Amino acid sequence: MRTRAWLTVGFTYFLMVWGNLVSATGSGLGCPDWPLCHGTITPPFAREVFFEWGHRLIAFTTAVLICATIYQVLRSPKLSPSLKRLGRSLLFLLVIQILLGALTVLLGLSLIASTVHLMIATFVFSGMITLAHLISSQVSPSKNDKTAAKIKRLACAGLAGLLLQFVMGAILRHGHLGLSCSQFPLCLEGFFPVPLDLGTALAFTHRWWGVLLMGVFVHLFIASRKLERGNDFSKNIQSLSFGVLALALLQIMLGIWTVLSGV
């Protein structure tokens, strides 16, 4: 079960990356109908069709893996009721995500549908990571560990902040507003964009919200260093917090490169 759960996490991430390729290559309407592609399961080859139809095939495989994993979770007498509730929630989100995928195509890549589609994908991905981790892990903090409680609060704040960042990023991407602030660190020749419109306001907020989030991840890393030494929980959290900090820094660098390279 553990192997299948982490395999599903990997496929879910791959699906999200491929979905980004669909958007980046302008292939969202490579298959203008749903669930078929140009009325068939073997559409004529074209670049847009390759990306969009490939996305649907990967999505189908991922959905099967998610259902199989959750089926095992629900059937296992050893797993906790809370874990099974998480599994049922993920099934519900999966159904919503499939319907949103269809709606996104049928509405001609509606900005709202595309943005919510990414939000739900983020929930499913995060939920699958949580599910796989809880299936695999047997370590936990001591009940009176105040530092662990602080780390939990910081992690929850980081997750909420990331969700908001994802929403703003999705609107910028799907609304073709990625170059509303085409310089860095300036925006329209100044730190504050003037004149201010929706695109520049969103791009400016998205940019500096990411920097603020970096502060949360720095605090998370510092807090993890204060955990009690010598147990598996501390080692896991310290390794993860360092990984999050490193990835956040890499993400900021990629964001800057995205702007300076003209998206």
Secondary structure as the mmCIF struct_conf table of DSSP 4:
data_model
#
loop_
_struct_conf.conf_type_id
_struct_conf.id
_struct_conf.beg_label_comp_id
_struct_conf.beg_label_asym_id
_struct_conf.beg_label_seq_id
_struct_conf.end_label_comp_id
_struct_conf.end_label_asym_id
_struct_conf.end_label_seq_id
HELX_RH_AL_P HELX_RH_AL_P1 ARG A 2 ALA A 24
TURN_TY1_P TURN_TY1_P1 THR A 25 GLY A 26
TURN_TY1_P TURN_TY1_P2 GLY A 28 LEU A 29
BEND BEND1 GLY A 30 CYS A 31
BEND BEND2 ASP A 33 LEU A 36
STRN STRN1 CYS A 37 CYS A 37
TURN_TY1_P TURN_TY1_P3 HIS A 38 GLY A 39
STRN STRN2 THR A 40 THR A 40
BEND BEND3 ILE A 41 THR A 42
HELX_LH_PP_P HELX_LH_PP_P1 PRO A 43 PHE A 45
HELX_RH_AL_P HELX_RH_AL_P2 ARG A 47 ARG A 75
BEND BEND4 PRO A 77 LEU A 79
HELX_RH_AL_P HELX_RH_AL_P3 PRO A 81 LEU A 106
TURN_TY1_P TURN_TY1_P4 LEU A 107 GLY A 108
BEND BEND5 LEU A 109 LEU A 109
HELX_RH_AL_P HELX_RH_AL_P4 LEU A 111 SER A 136
TURN_TY1_P TURN_TY1_P5 LYS A 143 ASN A 144
HELX_RH_AL_P HELX_RH_AL_P5 LYS A 146 HIS A 174
TURN_TY1_P TURN_TY1_P6 GLY A 175 HIS A 176
TURN_TY1_P TURN_TY1_P7 GLY A 178 LEU A 179
BEND BEND6 SER A 180 CYS A 181
BEND BEND7 GLN A 183 PRO A 185
STRN STRN3 CYS A 187 CYS A 187
TURN_TY1_P TURN_TY1_P8 LEU A 188 GLU A 189
STRN STRN4 GLY A 190 GLY A 190
BEND BEND8 PHE A 191 PHE A 192
BEND BEND9 VAL A 194 PRO A 195
HELX_RH_AL_P HELX_RH_AL_P6 LEU A 198 SER A 224
TURN_TY1_P TURN_TY1_P9 ARG A 225 LYS A 226
BEND BEND10 LEU A 227 LEU A 227
HELX_LH_PP_P HELX_LH_PP_P2 GLU A 228 GLU A 228
BEND BEND11 ARG A 229 ASN A 231
HELX_RH_AL_P HELX_RH_AL_P7 ASP A 232 LEU A 260
TURN_TY1_P TURN_TY1_P10 SER A 261 GLY A 262
#
